[in-house]
Amino acid sequence: MLQHVFERVSLSRYLSHVVIATDDDRIAAEARRFGAPVRMTRSDHVSGTDRVAEVASADVAGIVVNVQGDEPLIDPAAIDAAVLPLIEDETLPMGTLKKKIEDPREISDPNVVKVVTSHRGDAIYFSRSTIPYPRPDASPPDFFKHIGLYVYRRDFLLGYSELPIGPLERAERLEQLRALENGYTIRVIETEYESLGVDTPEDLKRVNHLFAVVSGSVRKDG
């Protein structure tokens, strides 16, 4: 799985360097086995953002992308879509992705984080609750879920862990709310990419099935 993530992220047009950040010797050994650069980090980080910030502190890159290691089907084009706004607008400190919800069950699922944005595409709020809340006499709105891929301006990332944690982040347990509560902009780009993180054995079976279907199609077409 780790190799799939690394290889797909490496296909991004805008990423000049891809590195696997970990505090686990087993993950590092596996990464080195297939030739990926590895940065060993401290083991006391409370979040992935802190781990990425440690790696970024020793790098000169102006823009840093945080991709989860459990996304073997990550779309390189989705990464590029999230990065491009920060390339074009140097005032943006942070960017991420959203996907239109197709399954109605996800709208009320607290494990699916929803996001609402302004006309310009900046995040207004992220929540585990149903947002926006549709009144019975109103036309049903489109609902969007947050895709947990983050793009940071390096200087902003290095100071992120020092920002005060507010009541919204504490209540929702969503780290990205820290930026909003402290007055920072998060540009949110819509994507067709459907995040398929591997968090359970059932997730692994589903992803393996998708890989088998794709491989079968390739063999048949070939």
C-alpha positions as CSV (number, residue, x, y, z in Angstrom):
1,M,0.0,0.0,0.0
2,L,2.8,2.4,0.9
3,Q,4.5,1.8,-2.4
4,H,1.2,2.5,-4.3
5,V,0.8,5.8,-2.5
6,F,4.4,6.8,-3.1
7,E,4.3,5.9,-6.8
8,R,1.0,7.8,-7.4
9,V,2.0,10.9,-5.5
10,S,5.3,10.9,-7.6
11,L,3.2,11.3,-10.7
12,S,2.0,14.8,-9.6
13,R,3.2,17.5,-12.0
14,Y,3.9,20.1,-9.3
15,L,5.7,18.1,-6.7
16,S,9.5,18.2,-7.1
17,H,10.3,15.9,-4.2
18,V,8.4,13.1,-2.5
19,V,9.5,11.8,0.9
20,I,8.0,9.3,3.4
21,A,7.9,10.7,6.9
22,T,7.6,8.2,9.8
23,D,8.8,7.3,13.3
24,D,8.4,3.6,12.7
25,D,11.5,1.5,11.7
26,R,9.3,-1.0,9.9
27,I,7.7,1.6,7.6
28,A,11.1,3.1,7.0
29,A,12.5,-0.3,6.0
30,E,9.6,-1.0,3.6
31,A,10.0,2.4,2.0
32,R,13.7,1.9,1.5
33,R,13.0,-1.5,0.0
34,F,11.3,0.0,-3.0
35,G,13.6,3.0,-3.2
36,A,11.7,5.8,-1.5
37,P,13.4,8.6,0.4
38,V,12.6,8.4,4.1
39,R,12.8,11.0,6.9
40,M,12.7,9.6,10.4
41,T,10.8,11.9,12.8
42,R,10.2,12.2,16.5
43,S,7.7,9.8,18.0
44,D,5.9,12.3,20.2
45,H,4.0,14.2,17.5
46,V,0.3,14.6,18.3
47,S,-0.7,14.9,14.6
48,G,0.4,14.3,11.1
49,T,0.7,18.0,10.5
50,D,3.3,18.2,13.3
51,R,5.2,15.4,11.7
52,V,5.1,17.0,8.2
53,A,6.2,20.3,9.8
54,E,9.3,18.7,11.3
55,V,10.3,17.4,7.8
56,A,9.5,20.8,6.3
57,S,11.7,22.6,8.8
58,A,14.8,20.9,7.3
59,D,13.7,21.6,3.7
60,V,13.7,24.8,1.5
61,A,10.5,24.0,-0.4
62,G,8.1,26.9,-0.3
63,I,5.0,24.7,-0.6
64,V,4.5,21.5,1.3
65,V,1.8,18.8,0.6
66,N,0.6,16.4,3.3
67,V,-0.7,13.2,1.8
68,Q,-2.0,10.3,4.0
69,G,-0.1,7.1,3.6
70,D,-3.3,5.0,3.5
71,E,-4.6,6.4,0.2
72,P,-3.3,3.9,-2.4
73,L,-5.7,5.2,-5.0
74,I,-4.8,8.9,-4.6
75,D,-5.2,10.8,-7.8
76,P,-2.2,12.8,-8.9
77,A,-4.4,15.3,-10.7
78,A,-6.3,16.0,-7.4
79,I,-2.9,16.8,-5.8
80,D,-2.1,19.2,-8.6
81,A,-5.5,20.8,-8.3
82,A,-5.0,21.5,-4.6
83,V,-1.4,22.9,-5.2
84,L,-2.1,25.2,-8.1
85,P,-4.0,27.9,-6.1
86,L,-1.0,28.4,-3.8
87,I,1.3,28.7,-6.8
88,E,-1.0,31.3,-8.4
89,D,-1.7,33.3,-5.2
90,E,1.2,33.8,-2.8
91,T,-1.2,35.2,-0.2
92,L,-2.9,31.8,0.4
93,P,-1.5,29.9,3.4
94,M,-3.3,26.6,3.0
95,G,-5.4,24.6,0.6
96,T,-7.4,21.3,0.5
97,L,-10.0,19.4,-1.5
98,K,-13.8,18.7,-1.4
99,K,-15.9,16.2,-3.2
100,K,-19.7,16.4,-3.8
101,I,-21.5,13.8,-1.8
102,E,-23.3,11.2,-3.9
103,D,-24.4,8.8,-1.1
104,P,-27.1,10.4,1.0
105,R,-26.0,8.3,4.0
106,E,-22.7,10.3,4.2
107,I,-24.6,13.6,4.8
108,S,-25.4,12.6,8.4
109,D,-22.4,10.3,9.0
110,P,-20.2,12.0,11.7
111,N,-17.2,10.1,10.3
112,V,-17.6,12.0,7.0
113,V,-16.4,15.5,7.5
114,K,-18.5,18.1,5.6
115,V,-17.3,21.5,4.4
116,V,-19.0,24.7,3.3
117,T,-17.2,27.3,1.2
118,S,-17.6,30.9,0.1
119,H,-18.3,32.0,-3.5
120,R,-14.5,32.4,-3.9
121,G,-13.9,28.8,-2.7
122,D,-12.6,29.5,0.7
123,A,-13.6,27.3,3.6
124,I,-16.3,28.8,5.9
125,Y,-16.5,25.8,8.2
126,F,-15.8,22.1,8.5
127,S,-18.1,19.8,10.6
128,R,-19.0,16.3,11.4
129,S,-22.6,17.5,11.4
130,T,-24.9,18.1,8.5
131,I,-23.9,21.4,6.9
132,P,-25.7,23.3,5.5
133,Y,-28.9,22.2,7.4
134,P,-31.7,22.2,4.9
135,R,-35.1,23.6,6.0
136,P,-38.1,21.5,4.9
137,D,-39.4,24.3,2.7
138,A,-36.0,25.0,1.1
139,S,-34.5,23.6,-2.1
140,P,-32.0,20.8,-1.2
141,P,-28.4,22.1,-1.4
142,D,-25.4,20.3,-2.6
143,F,-23.4,18.7,0.2
144,F,-19.6,18.4,0.0
145,K,-17.3,16.2,2.0
146,H,-13.7,17.1,2.9
147,I,-10.9,15.2,1.3
148,G,-8.0,15.1,3.8
149,L,-5.2,16.2,1.6
150,Y,-3.5,19.5,2.7
151,V,-1.2,22.0,1.0
152,Y,0.7,24.4,3.2
153,R,2.8,27.5,2.6
154,R,6.0,26.4,4.4
155,D,6.3,29.4,6.8
156,F,2.6,28.9,7.8
157,L,3.1,25.2,8.4
158,L,6.1,25.7,10.7
159,G,4.0,28.0,12.9
160,Y,0.8,26.0,12.8
161,S,1.3,23.9,15.9
162,E,1.9,27.1,17.9
163,L,-1.5,28.5,17.0
164,P,-4.0,28.4,19.9
165,I,-6.5,25.6,19.8
166,G,-10.1,27.0,20.0
167,P,-13.4,25.6,21.1
168,L,-14.5,24.6,17.6
169,E,-11.5,22.3,17.1
170,R,-11.9,20.9,20.6
171,A,-15.6,20.2,20.0
172,E,-15.3,18.7,16.5
173,R,-11.8,17.3,16.9
174,L,-10.9,18.6,13.4
175,E,-7.4,20.0,13.2
176,Q,-8.1,22.2,10.2
177,L,-10.5,24.3,12.2
178,R,-7.4,25.8,14.0
179,A,-6.6,27.7,10.9
180,L,-10.1,29.1,10.6
181,E,-10.4,30.0,14.3
182,N,-7.2,32.0,14.0
183,G,-8.4,33.9,11.0
184,Y,-6.4,32.1,8.2
185,T,-7.8,31.3,4.8
186,I,-8.1,27.7,3.5
187,R,-8.8,27.5,-0.3
188,V,-10.9,24.5,-1.1
189,I,-10.9,23.0,-4.6
190,E,-13.6,20.7,-5.8
191,T,-12.5,17.3,-7.2
192,E,-14.0,14.2,-8.6
193,Y,-11.5,12.1,-6.7
194,E,-13.2,9.7,-4.2
195,S,-11.0,9.2,-1.2
196,L,-10.6,5.5,-0.3
197,G,-8.4,5.4,2.8
198,V,-7.5,2.0,4.2
199,D,-8.4,2.2,7.9
200,T,-10.0,-1.3,8.5
201,P,-9.6,-4.8,7.1
202,E,-12.9,-4.2,5.2
203,D,-11.3,-1.1,3.5
204,L,-8.3,-3.2,2.5
205,K,-10.6,-5.8,0.9
206,R,-12.4,-3.1,-1.1
207,V,-9.2,-1.5,-2.3
208,N,-7.7,-4.9,-3.3
209,H,-10.9,-5.7,-5.2
210,L,-10.6,-2.4,-7.1
211,F,-7.0,-3.1,-8.0
212,A,-7.9,-6.5,-9.2
213,V,-10.7,-5.1,-11.4
214,V,-8.3,-2.4,-12.9
215,S,-5.6,-5.0,-13.5
216,G,-8.0,-7.3,-15.1
217,S,-9.2,-4.5,-17.4
218,V,-5.6,-3.7,-18.4
219,R,-4.8,-7.3,-19.2
220,K,-8.0,-7.6,-21.2
221,D,-7.4,-4.4,-23.2
222,G,-3.7,-5.3,-23.7
